[in-house]
């Protein structure tokens, strides 16, 4: 199916109020984090375990779940990662980070997806700015948002000489496809 035909069919489905379903591909999804500190900026990543999204742009409804493996988090520094997993995320106790969408506003190209993120044993409301575009038989999705991890009850890793920002910036680049019928 050509890119143009798929894009037209995908957009037409969204415009006429039918629910659209997408499955996210863990192998082609990147979940990156950045947190600044007085000494340097830390960059790292997590792995997507699974993700499926159902939405209807006409009615604004959304459902599904996006599940990130909290234990997969890595920044390239073993001692820092050990501290992140043991003291901050407590990833042995809370092995998954889950986003459950409940409504969507906007268009396929640019939307705001509202839902609940379950992290560190707590639920928090979150609205994600999402951009999407069709390419052949897939949808490329990106979002960028901040998690106020200290405000949400996670430990502050700052020390006497090292001050760490109180928010972690998250960037997700995902590939979704309509599930096989």
CORBELRA-V149020 format. One record per residue. N is the residue number from 0. RES is the residue in one letter. OMEGA is omega in whole degrees, 0 to 359 (NA if undefined). Layout:
N_RES_OMEGA, N_RES_OMEGA
This chain:
0_X_182, 1_X_180, 2_X_182, 3_X_181, 4_X_180, 5_X_180, 6_X_179, 7_X_179, 8_X_181, 9_X_180, 10_X_179, 11_X_178, 12_X_181, 13_X_183, 14_X_184, 15_X_169, 16_X_176, 17_X_176, 18_X_177, 19_X_179, 20_X_176, 21_X_170, 22_X_179, 23_X_181, 24_X_181, 25_X_182, 26_X_182, 27_X_181, 28_X_180, 29_X_177, 30_X_184, 31_X_176, 32_X_178, 33_X_175, 34_X_181, 35_X_175, 36_X_181, 37_X_182, 38_X_182, 39_X_176, 40_X_180, 41_X_176, 42_X_178, 43_X_183, 44_X_173, 45_X_178, 46_X_172, 47_X_176, 48_X_180, 49_X_177, 50_X_173, 51_X_183, 52_X_173, 53_X_180, 54_X_177, 55_X_183, 56_X_181, 57_X_181, 58_X_180, 59_X_181, 60_X_177, 61_X_176, 62_X_180, 63_X_177, 64_X_174, 65_X_187, 66_X_180, 67_X_179, 68_X_181, 69_X_181, 70_X_182, 71_X_184, 72_X_178, 73_X_180, 74_X_181, 75_X_179, 76_X_187, 77_X_182, 78_X_177, 79_X_179, 80_X_178, 81_X_178, 82_X_179, 83_X_183, 84_X_184, 85_X_190, 86_X_187, 87_X_180, 88_X_187, 89_X_189, 90_X_173, 91_X_180, 92_X_182, 93_X_189, 94_X_182, 95_X_170, 96_X_188, 97_X_172, 98_X_179, 99_X_180, 100_X_177, 101_X_175, 102_X_182, 103_X_176, 104_X_175, 105_X_184, 106_X_177, 107_X_184, 108_X_184, 109_X_184, 110_X_171, 111_X_182, 112_X_180, 113_X_177, 114_X_181, 115_X_173, 116_X_178, 117_X_182, 118_X_177, 119_X_176, 120_X_181, 121_X_176, 122_X_179, 123_X_174, 124_X_181, 125_X_173, 126_X_183, 127_X_170, 128_X_186, 129_X_172, 130_X_180, 131_X_177, 132_X_181, 133_X_175, 134_X_186, 135_X_184, 136_X_180, 137_X_176, 138_X_175, 139_X_186, 140_X_174, 141_X_173, 142_X_178, 143_X_181, 144_X_180, 145_X_174, 146_X_178, 147_X_192, 148_X_179, 149_X_177, 150_X_181, 151_X_172, 152_X_177, 153_X_185, 154_X_175, 155_X_182, 156_X_181, 157_X_176, 158_X_181, 159_X_184, 160_X_182, 161_X_178, 162_X_181, 163_X_178, 164_X_182, 165_X_178, 166_X_175, 167_X_177, 168_X_181, 169_X_174, 170_X_179, 171_X_173, 172_X_186, 173_X_174, 174_X_179, 175_X_177, 176_X_173, 177_X_179, 178_X_177, 179_X_182, 180_X_NA
